[in-house]
Amino acid sequence: MSVLVHFCRACGHQQAWHAPRCAGYTSCRCCRDDQCDPAEPVVLQTFSFPGWQPEPLLPPGTVRNARSMHASDACACAACVTAYARLTGIAESA
């Protein structure tokens, strides 16, 4: 599913890569030290297989890759909630 993500202004990597659980997978000092300076959210578009159709945008706070070792929560910050509402026309319930 497509998801809103933040990229770090300092190193350009996704904010999620700055999480302590990811520190062993990168040599980027910014990421390893959890020093993310997040930019405004952008859509990370994904595509279905087979067919390569664009997948729908996950609502903020939704669990991505549930029941897998790669599970994570989609960002639910105010900027992501606002961007989701603007992109989908669906207001996120509080």
C-alpha positions as CSV (number, residue, x, y, z in Angstrom):
1,M,0.0,0.0,0.0
2,S,1.1,3.5,-0.7
3,V,2.1,5.5,2.3
4,L,3.1,9.0,3.4
5,V,6.7,9.3,4.5
6,H,9.1,12.0,5.7
7,F,12.6,12.3,4.3
8,C,15.4,13.7,6.4
9,R,16.6,17.1,5.3
10,A,20.1,16.3,6.5
11,C,20.8,12.9,4.8
12,G,17.8,12.4,2.5
13,H,16.9,9.0,4.0
14,Q,13.4,8.1,5.2
15,Q,12.6,9.1,8.7
16,A,11.9,5.4,9.5
17,W,15.5,4.6,8.8
18,H,16.5,6.7,11.8
19,A,14.7,4.4,14.3
20,P,17.0,2.6,16.7
21,R,15.8,-0.8,15.3
22,C,17.3,0.2,11.9
23,A,20.7,1.5,13.1
24,G,22.5,-1.7,12.3
25,Y,21.5,-1.6,8.7
26,T,23.1,1.6,7.6
27,S,26.5,3.4,7.7
28,C,24.8,6.8,7.7
29,R,25.8,8.6,10.9
30,C,22.6,10.7,10.9
31,C,20.4,7.6,10.7
32,R,22.5,5.6,13.3
33,D,22.3,8.5,15.8
34,D,18.5,9.0,15.3
35,Q,19.0,12.6,14.3
36,C,16.3,13.0,11.7
37,D,15.2,16.5,10.6
38,P,11.9,15.5,8.9
39,A,10.7,17.4,5.8
40,E,7.0,17.6,4.8
41,P,5.4,14.3,4.1
42,V,5.4,12.9,0.5
43,V,3.6,9.9,-1.0
44,L,5.7,6.8,-1.4
45,Q,3.7,5.2,-4.2
46,T,3.5,1.4,-4.4
47,F,2.1,-0.8,-7.1
48,S,0.1,-4.0,-7.1
49,F,1.4,-7.3,-8.5
50,P,0.4,-8.5,-11.0
51,G,-0.8,-5.6,-13.0
52,W,1.3,-2.8,-11.6
53,Q,-1.7,-0.7,-10.6
54,P,-1.1,2.1,-8.1
55,E,-2.2,1.0,-4.6
56,P,-4.4,3.1,-2.4
57,L,-2.9,5.4,0.2
58,L,-2.9,4.0,3.8
59,P,-4.4,6.3,6.4
60,P,-2.1,7.8,9.0
61,G,-1.5,5.4,11.9
62,T,-2.3,2.2,10.0
63,V,0.0,-0.8,10.5
64,R,2.1,-1.5,7.4
65,N,3.1,-5.1,6.7
66,A,1.0,-6.4,9.6
67,R,2.0,-9.8,11.0
68,S,5.5,-9.7,9.5
69,M,8.9,-8.9,10.8
70,H,8.7,-5.7,8.8
71,A,5.6,-4.3,10.5
72,S,5.6,-0.6,11.2
73,D,3.0,2.1,11.8
74,A,2.3,4.7,9.1
75,C,3.2,8.2,10.5
76,A,0.3,9.8,12.2
77,C,1.7,13.3,12.8
78,A,-0.4,16.4,12.1
79,A,1.3,17.0,8.8
80,C,0.5,13.5,7.6
81,V,-3.1,13.7,8.7
82,T,-3.5,17.0,6.9
83,A,-1.8,15.7,3.7
84,Y,-3.9,12.5,3.8
85,A,-7.1,14.5,4.0
86,R,-6.0,16.8,1.2
87,L,-4.9,13.9,-1.1
88,T,-7.9,11.7,-0.5
89,G,-10.7,14.1,0.5
90,I,-11.2,11.9,3.5
91,A,-10.9,13.5,6.9
92,E,-9.0,11.3,9.4
93,S,-11.1,10.7,12.6
94,A,-9.4,11.6,15.9
